[in-house]
Amino acid sequence: MSDGITAEFEIVEPMIFRGLGEFDPTVRGAYSFALTMKLPSPSTVAGAVASALMVRGANAPKHNENWYAAYKEVLGNASFKGPFLVFGDDIMVEDRINGRFLTLEEVVQRCKKEYQSQESRDEHHQDITMSRTGIGLEVRRSGSKIAREGFLYTAEFVDYQKLGKAKTAIAVDVFGLDDKLPIINRASIRLGGEGRISLISVSQPARLLRELEERVWKSMNDYEGELALYVATPILIEGGQSVREYLTGWAGKLGIHFSDGKGNWLRGESGIMGAGFSILSRRRKPIYTTVEPGSIIYLEGRFDVKTIYKQLEVGEAAGIGFGTLIPVPLTR
């Protein structure tokens, strides 16, 4: 597997990345308030990359009952890692548990701190959302605007400018698409809800991989000792299994050994998440149990940290970025 590419979506306006729940812009509907996540789901970004491929001649997916298989029809055996936030010169990942973004250096500090003290929460919540209230309109007549009765709604947007004035982008590392997705420089593409526009750029090699090698692993691949796996995107778990039951089975199949540390090899939170709405099949995708971004799994043994980042998969739909894990050596 090559060192991949990075697809980067420069943000030029407030965005809306829908989370769980129905949204109907009417006060009589199921839900008149649309919430946004702070980062788009991996399926949103993978879908945008798939759209870029189809513009360049890739075949559209056929009707498919399995939503993940529809992605793979276009993306093939490509492996996505992310999304993550590019803010100026920093690469940042989500800590959904504490409601903030962390730089890679802060990820290392967090993993070591929790391993030593079992602390799992801080108070540095970042509020980067804004709300807008609107009214649905009937067809305009004679140049006038006529309100549509009952269609009052409020939508929440994520505004990255609240973090500062640096250039901001959503990015993913992608392995296995080098020969299919050419270098692109700031082409317009829709991302997220309400047809919001971003500017896609594609570059080589994969940026987060390069930053991890320089800032976290210090050009070291072979490592022996305690290792933290920082959960950077939600791990999707299907079928009613508990988080610990699923992860214990996953580790057993791969021959992975958990590190007890202070008696707890998993720190973090679980939740629920819908994978979104399938335009192809005209229905909602399944709802999954999740291990939330900001959770940490502790292992011990001998590891190739680069291979773990690029190839280790956990949970459903890992090929399009769910369950992205950042390996952090603890004893060096």
N, C-alpha and C positions, 0 to 999 in steps of 0.2 A: 504494500500500500504506500502511495506517494505521500509527500508532505502537504498535499492538498491545496485548496484555494480558500479564500474568505469572500463571502458575499456580504456586502455592507450596504445598509439602507440608511442614507442620510436623512435625518428628520428635519423638515422645513416648516412644520405647523403642528399645533396640538393634535394628538392622535387618540383614537379610541380602540382599545383591544378588549373585546367583549369576554367576560368571564361566564360563570355558571348562571343560568336563569333565562326565562323568556323575556323578551322586550316587545311590547306593543304600544305604540305612541298614542294611546287613548286612555282617558281616565276610567273608562269602563272595561279596559282590557286586563290581561293577567299581570302586567307589570309595566308601570309607567315611568320607571327610573332605570336607565341603562348605566351599569357600573363598568369601569374599565380596570384592567390589570395594569401593573406598572411596566410590564414587558409583554409583548405578544407571546402566545403559546408557540411551541416549536412547530406545530402543524400550520399555523398562520404563515410563518417565515418559509417553511418548506414549500407551502403552496405558492408563495410568491416566486420562489426559485423555479418551481415547476412551470409556472406561467411564462417566465423568461425563456425556459427551454422550448416551450410550445411555440412562442413567437419565432424561434429560430428553427422550427421545423419538426420538433418532437411530436409524436402522435398523442392526441388527447386520450385520457383513460376511457375505457368502455364502462358501461353500467356494471357496478360491482357491489355486492352486498357487504363486502368487507372494506371499510373506509381506508384502512391502512394499505391494503393491497392496491387500491386505486392510486395512492401516492407512488407506490413502488412501480406501477406500470409506466410512469413517466420518469421516475428518478432511478430506476434500476437498482443496482446494488450499492448506490452511493450511501455514505454514512455521514450524518449531520451531528455536529456538536454545538450546543447553544439553543437559543440565542443568548447573547450577552450584550452589554451596553458599552459603546465606545464614547468616552467623554474626554475630549481633548486628547492628551497623550495617554490617558489611563484606560485600561480594560477593567470593567466592573461587572460583577455578577450579582444576582438578586439574593437577598436574605429576606424571604417573605415572612419568616417567623418574627423578625424584629422590624419589618416594614422599612427596609433601607437597601441601598446598594453598597457593596464592598469592593475595594480594590483588591488586587491579587495579594498584596502585602497584608492587607487586613484579613483576608481569608486565612493566610498562614497563622497570623496572631490568634484568630478566633479558634482555629482547630487545636492549637497548642494549649490555649487557655482553658477550653472546655475539657480537654483530655486530663489536664492536671487538677482542675477544680470542680468539674461537673456543673459549672455555671452555664446557663443556656439562654439568657435573655439580657439585653441592654436597653437603654432608654433613648436611643438615637433615631427615633422614627423620622422619616423624611416624607413630608407631604408635598407631592408634586402633581396633585390632581386639581382640576377646575371643573365647574359645572356650568352648563348652559341650559336655559329653559326655552322651549320653542312651541309653536303652534302649527299643526299641519294645515296646508293650504289647499283649497279647491283649485281647479284650473283657472288661470288668470283670465279675466274678461275685461276687454276695453282698457287694458293697461292697469287695472286695479287688482288688489290682492284681497281675496275673500277667505276668511278663516273657515276651516272645516270643523264642524261642530263636534265637540268631545275629544278632539285630538290635541290635548295638552300633554307635553312630555318634558322630562328633564334628562339630559345626557351628561355623563361625567367623562372628561378627557384627561389624558396625562400630558402634562406640559413640562418637558425636560428643561426648559429655560429657567425653571425654579432652582435647578441645581447650579446654575451659573451660565455664563455667556459662551462657553466653549462649544466647538462643533460637536454635535451629538449624532450618533448613528446606532442602529440595531444591526448586529452582525452574527454570522454563523461560520464556523469552520466546516468545510465539506471535503470529504475524501472520496475519490472515485468518480468525480465529474470533470477532471482536468481537461479531458479531450472533448467534452461535450458543451461546456459553458466557457466561451472565450473571455478574454479580458474585456471588461466593460468599464466605461468611465462616466458616471453620473447620468444614466439614462432614467427617464421618468417611469415610475411603476406604482401601482396602487398597493397599499399595505394596510391591513386592518379594516375597521368598520367605516361606514359612511363615505367610501370611495376616497379616502385621504391619500395624498400623493407623497411619495418619498423618491429619493434619487439613488438608484442601485449602482454600485461599483463592484467589480470582481477583480481580485488581485491574487498573486502568488508570492510566497507560500502561505499556508494557513496562519493567520495572525495570532490567535489565542495560543496555538501550539508553540509558536516562536516565543511569545511572551512568557509562557510557562517554563520553557527551557532556560530562559535568561533570568527570570525573577524568582521562580519557585524551586526549580530543580537544579539550578546553577550548572547546567550542561551535564548533569549526572543522570544516567538512565538506570543503571543497575543499582538497586538499593535493598538493604536488608535491615529489618527492624519493624517498629510500629509505623503504620501508615494510616493517614486519615483520608477518607473519600468525601469531599465536600459535594453535596447534592446541589448542582447549579440550576437544574430544571426539574420539574416534577417527575417522580417515578410513578408510572401508572400501574396499578395492580388490579387485575380483573378477577371476578368470580367469588367474591365474598371472603377471601382469605384475609387474616389479620396481617399487618405489616411485618411483624416479627416472624410469623409463620412463613410468609412468602420469602423474606430475605434469608431465613435459615435454610430453606430448601434450595434457593438460588446458590448460596455459598457452598452447600454440600455438593451440588452437581459439579461445581467448578473447582472443588478442592481448596476453597478459600477458608482461612482460619480467622475468626474474629479475635480482637484483642479486648480483654476485659477491662483494662485500664483500672478505673476505680470501681469496677463492677457493672459497667454499662457500656456496651459496644455500639449502641445507637442513641444518638442525642438529636432531638428535634421534635417535629410535629407531623401528624398525618392530617389529611383532609379529604375532600371530594372534589372532583373536577369533571366537567363535561368536555369531550374532545371537540365540541363545536357542532356546526350544522353542515351537512353534506348537500351541496347544491346538486351534485351528480345523482344521488338517490332520493333527494327531496325529503330528507328526514334528519332528525338529530342523531349525532353519533353517540356511542355509549357513554355512560357515566362510570368513572373509576374511583377507587380509593387511591390516594396519593401519599407519597413521602414528599413533604414540602421543601422547596428550595431554602437553603439555610440549615437543613439537617446534615448530620455528619455520621458516617459509618467508620468504625475503627477496626483495622486489620493488623495482623502481624505475619511476618514471613519474608520471603525474598521476592522482589518485584522488578519488572521493567516498567518504570512509570510512564514512559512515552507510549508503550503498547497498551497500558491500561487506559490512558486517556483516549487513544484512537480506536481501540477495538473492544474494550469491555462493555457489554450491554447488560442492562438490568431493566426489567419491566416491559410493558407493552409499547410498541411503536418506537423502540429505541433507535431504529435506523434513521428517523427523521428528527432526532434531537431530544426526545423525552429521556429522562434518566441520565443526563450528562453529568459525569463525575470528574472532579478535579482532584488528582492525587497529591497529597501534601506529606512529605516525609517529616517525621516528628523527632527523630533522634539524631539530628545532625546540626 
